[in-house]
Amino acid sequence: MSRSAGPARPPPGRSGGFRDRIRGSVVWTVGGHVGTETIRLLGNLVLTRLLFPEAFGLMALITAVMIGLRLFSDIGIAPAIQQSPRGDDPDFLNTAWTIQIMRGVLLWLSACALAIPMAALYGTPELMQLLPVAALALLVGGFRPTRFETASRHMRMARVTVINLSAQALGLGVMVLLAVLTRSVWALAIGMVITEALRVLALHIFMPGHVDQLRIDRSAARELIRFGKWIFLSTACAFAISQGDRLILGYYLTLEILGIFSIGYFIGSFPRVLGMTVLERLMIPIYRDRPPARSRENFLALRRLRDMFTAGLMAIVLVLALVGPWLVSVLYDARYVMAGPVVVMLSVIVLLQLVGMSYDRAALAAGDSRRYFWLQAARAVSQTVFLMIGAHLAGLGGALAGQALAIVATYGLQLRLARRHGVWDMRHDCLAALGALVIGTLAIWLHVDIVATLFVTGG
């Protein structure tokens, strides 16, 4: 059997090399995310002028369904490769890749089966054709090589970042061309598939390392399933947390208002998505190789990193909270003006999330996927309940306020998990909570008139 060794991990004693990899990974991850969002913004500005708000409402529903399918079937292949001692073993990687392909096929078939019920539920016959076509991106994504995850395992993100940005830019070019030719939502659906195909192809061609083969190793499969059974349940909850708002709001709001919300969400959620991207790439390797509970030195090093992470994201949130409505008015035409107060409200939500955002992956780094699931389940239930109550009572504004209350309600459980794995930092949380209170209050006070319109519009 052919075996291709993945990149070797530097010896544990070489802390300088470890810190260099952290810095390099942060730079490339942040740079890649900023590049990604810049490309998305440019495309968004062009596409909103070529298409109509309802098109973005349709795509918000399609994207929510696709992400939901992806999350509801996730068995944690990415975190398993990052945290497992066998994460560089070709047998383990081949097994993970084979399972990933089978999952991609099932995801596409599931999307086809959901097309008719979704079209009936939302009263949009177009979903019957759009959803199966857009979901081909899930099928194609199943063939993504495991070299993508091993790069994250060893915090070597440069080439991955370049490939992702290149594929996204080319895919956007195709999407814009299709929008010019068709002036139809089909441009967005087909462009999504082409972008994913370009990304997977480029990763196969240009990423060095182990060449995946279709093969199942029983011991590797058992380890993946043992770790992944709780991840499967956790990501089902993550769907409710990350995408449930659009599906619930799609029931309460018109497609036009939902499309406007998606524009506001795109801008207002930038700091949160950036933070989650950095944490996804960094925290499992850091917790795995330098657990803060092991020594005071590790704890203080993590504190410095966490403080810089939170302060940097809060600075971005502060800017968006203050100038978000003005930014929307400059970038978009009058049809999207209501996205401005959405940006302000989302900024407040992100501020609350920043207090404990960096803790959760300590559980995954320790292989404790069960307790990670219970935290995600509590968040999903809390957010769904508060969001539905808020949407019913006060429309879009009430739904967003409900999300903020759900974050506060579940912080105690997050703190408990962090303390169990020795990663809780009380000083950080107190300072972050104070910063969130000051910035959030200032943002609402400055924009109270336009924020108030969310509580009477679209309910």
N, C-alpha and C positions, 0 to 999 in steps of 0.2 A: 504494500500500500504506500502510495506517495504521500510524504509529509513535508509540508512547507512551514518552517518555523516562523512564528510571528516575531515582532520586534521584542528584543530582550528588555526586561525591566532593569534599570540601574540598581546596583547593590544598595541595600538599605542604608548603609552608613554614609552614603554620599548625599547628605542633605542639601548641599549646594546645588547638585544636579536636580534634585527634587524641586527645590524652589525655582530653579530656572524653568523647569517644565511647567510649573504652576503659572509663572508669569507669562511664558509663551502661549500657554493654552488660553489664559484670560484674554491676552491681546488678540489672538486669532478668533476666539469665540465672540468677543465683543465686536471686533471689526467685521466679522462675518455677519453677525446679526444686524449691525448698523447698515452694512451693505445690502443685506436682504430686504430690510425695511425701506431703504432708499429706493431700491428697484421696485418694490411693491407700491410705494407712494407715487413714483413717476408713472407706473402703469395705471394706478388708481385714478390719477388726475386725467390721464388720456382717456381711459375707458369710461369714466363718468360723463365725459363730454360726447362720447360716441354712443353710449347706451342709456337706458332709462333706469330710475331708481328701483322699479319692480324687478329688473334683472338681477340686481345685487341682493334683493330680498329672496329671490328664488335660489341664488347661489348660497346665501346664508343657510337656507334650509338644507340644501344638498350637502354642503360642507359639514353641517352639524350631523347629518345622517352618516356620512362617510367616517368622520372622526369617531362617532358613536360606535360604528361597526368595528373600527380599528381598536378602540379601547375595550369594547366588550369581548374581544377575542384575544387580548394581549396576555401572553403567559410570561412576560418579563424577559424576553430573550436579550434585549440590550443591557439591563442591569445585571442579568446573570453572567454575561460575558465580562462585564466590568468588575464584578466582585468575586467570581469563582476562582479558586486556585487553578482550575483547568481552562481558564479563559484564553490561553494560547495553544491549547491542545487541538491539533487538527481534527481528531475524532469528535471532540466536543463542538467545534465550529461547523463541521460538516453536518452534524445532527441538527444544530440550531438552524442552519441555512435550509435544510430539507423541510423541517417543520414550518419555517417561515414561508416557504413556497406553497405548501399545502394550505396554510392559513390564508394566503393571498387569494387562492382559488375560491375558498369558502366565502371570503369576504365579498368577492364579486357576485357569486351566486346569491348570497344573502341580499345584496343591494338590488339585484333583479327581482327577487321575491317581494321586497318592500316597496317597489315602485308604485304598484297599483294602490295598496293601502294608503301610502303617503299622499298620492294624488287625490284620493277620496277624502282624507282627513282634512287637508288644507284647501280643498276645492280648486286645485291647480292641475288640470290634465297634462300640462307640459312635463310634469315630474315623471310621468310614465315613460317618456323617451329620454329625458335628460339624465335621470339618476343612473340607469344602467351604463350609459356612455361615460359619464364622469367617473363612475366607480371602476372603470378599467384602470384608473391610476392605482387602485388598491391591488389589482392583479399584478400589474407591472412592478409595483413596489415590493412585492414578495420576493423578487429576484435580486434585491439589493445585497451586495456581498457583505460578509461578516467583517471584512477589512475596515468597513466604516466604524464598527463598534470597537475593534481592537485599537484603532487609532485613538478613540476616546478613552479606552482603558489605560493607555500609556500617555495620555494628555499630549498627543501629537496631532494638532488640528490644522496645520497649515494647508496641506494638500486637500484635505476634505473641504475646507472653507473655499478654496479657489474653485474646486469642482462644483460645489453647490451654487456659488454665485454665477459661474459661467452658464450652468444649465438653466438657472432661473432667468438670466438676462435673455438667453436665446428663446426660452419658452415664452417669455413676455412679448418678445418681438413677433412671434407667431400669433399670439393671442390678439395683439393689436391689429395685425394684418387681417386676421379673420373678422375682427370687429368692424374694420373699415369695409370689408367686402360684404358682410352679412347684416350688420347692425342688429345682431341677435344675441340672446343669452347663450346660444350654442358656441359662440367664440370663447366664452369663459370655460365651458365644460370641456371642449376639445383641447383648448390650450392647457388645461390642468393635466390632461393625460400626456400630452406631448412633453411638458416640462418634466414630469416624473420619469418618462422614458429616457429623456436626455440625461437626467441625473444618474439613473441606474447604469446606463451604458457607459458613461464617463467614469464612474466608480470602478467598473469592471476593467476598463482599459488602462486607466492612469493610476489607480491605487496599488502600491506594492504590497507584498505579503502573501498570506496563505490563499491558494486558489480553491474555492469551495467546490465540493463534489456532492452529488446526491447519495447520501449514505446515512444510515441510522445506527448509532452505537447505543446499545441498551443501557449501559451505565450512565452515559451522558444524557440520554432521554429521561432516565429516572431522576437525575439531579435537576434537569430543567423543569420537569413536572412538579417535583417536590418544592422547589423554590417558586415556581410560576403559578401554582394553584391559588396562592394568596394574592399574587400580582394580578391574576385574572379578575379576581373579585375587586381588588383595589382600583383597577383601571375602569371597571364598570361604574364604580362610584366616581372616578375622575371624569367620566363622561358627563354625569349629572352636574359636576362642579364647573367644567369648562365649556360645555355646549348646551346644557339644559336650559340656560336662559333664552337662547335663540328659539328652541323648540317651544318653550312655554310662551314666550312673547309672540311667536308666530301664530299662536291661537288667539291671543288677546288683541294683537295689532294688525293693521293692514300690511300688505306686502310692501307698500311704499314706505311706511314708517319703519318697518323692519329693515328695509334697505338703508334708510338714513341712520338707524341705530348701528348697523354694521360698519358704516363709515366712521361714526364716532368711536366705536369699539376699536377699530383699526388704529386710530390715533391714540386714544386714551390708554389702551392696554400695552402700548409699546414698552414702558418700563418693566411691567410684570413679565411679559414674554421674554424680554432681554434677561431679566433676572433668572427666570426658570431655565433658559437655555444655558446660561453660565453654570448654574447649579447642577444641571443634568450632566454636563461634561466634566465637572470638577469634583463635586463633593464626595461621590462614592470612592474615587481613587484617593482623595485626601483622608477621609475617614478610615479607609482600609489600611493605608500605609502609615498614617500619623494620627492615631486615635487620640483625641484630646484628654480622655480619661487616663491615658497611660502615663502622662507626665505633665508637670506644670508648664514646661517649655512648649509642648505641643498645644496646650490650651491657650497660652498667650499668643502663639503664632496664629492660631485659628481666630482668636479675638481680633487681632490686627486685620486679618483678611476680611472677617465678617463686618468690622466697622467701616472699612473702605468700601465694601460692597454695598452696604445699606446707605451710607452717606452719598455715594455716587448716584444710586437710583433715586434717592430722595431729591437730589438736586434736579434730576430730569423731571420728576413728578412735579416739583415746584414750578418749573417753567411751564409745563403743560397745563397745570391748574390755573396759572395766572393768565396765560395768553391763548389757551385752547380755543375759546370762541372766536377770537380775532384770527387765529391761524386758519380755522375752518372757513371764515368769511373770505380770506385771501385766496385759499387754495381751491375752493369749490363755489359753484354758483348758488343762487338763492334757494334752490330746491333743497339744499342740504343744510340750511342754517340751523336746524334743530340738533344737528350733530354736535354743535358747540357746547351746550349744557351737558350733553352726554359725556363729553371729554372731561368736564369738571367733576361730575359725579364719579366717573370711573377713576379719576385721580385720587379721590378720597378713599375708594375701595382699595386701590393699590397700596396706598399709604398704610392701611391697616394690615394688609397681607405682608408687608415688608418686616413687620416686627418679628415674626417667627419663620420666615420663609426658608431659612438655611438649615433648619433642623431635621426635616423629615427623612432625608436620605441617609442619615446616620443609622436608621433602622435597617435599610436595605443593605448598607455596607456591612452590617453585622449579620446579614442573612435573616433578619427578623421581619419577614414579609407579612407575618400574621398580624402583629401589632400595627404595622403600617396600614394594613387593610382596615382595621377597626377605626383608625383615625379618619381615613378617607370615607368610610361609611357614615361616620357621624357628620362629617362635613357635607356629604351629599344630601343626607336627610335634612339637615339644618338649612342648607341653602335652598333646596327645593320648596320646603314649607314656607320659609320667610319670603321667598321670591313670589310664590303663588299668592300668598296673602297680600303682599304689597301690590302686585299687579292687579289683583281684584279690587283692592280698595282705592288705589291711586295711580293706575296706569303705569307708564314707563318709569316715572320717577319713584313710585312706590316699589317697583320691582328692584330698582338699583339700591334704594335704601334698605330693602330686605337683604340683599347680598351683603351689605356692610354689617348689618346686625348679625348675620350668620357667622361672619369671621370672628366677631367679638365673642359670640356664644361658644365657639369651639376652641378658643385659645387655650383654655385650661387643659384640654386633652392633648394639645400639641406640646404644652409645657411638660406634661407628665411623661410623654414619650421621650422628649429631649433629656429630661433628668435621668430616665432609666438608662440611657446610653451615654451619659456623662458629657453631653454637649451643650447643656443649657447655660446661658450667660445672662444673669439677671441685670447686670449693668447695661449691657447692650439693649435689652428689651425695654428697660425703663427710659433710656435716652431715645430709642426709636419711637416708643409710644408718645413721648413728649413732642418729638418732632412731627409726628403724624397729627397730633392734636392741634398744634400751632398752624401748620400748613393747611390742614383740612378746614379749620375754622376760617382762616384768611380767604381761602378759595371760595367757600360758600358765601361769606360776607360780601366779597367783591362782585360776585355774579348772582346774587340772590334773586334778582328779577327774572333772569332768563332760566335759572334752575327751576324756579317755581312753575314755569310753563310746562315742564315735564310731568308735573303732577295733575295737570288738567287736560293734556293733549294725548290723544292716542289711547286713552284708557278704555 
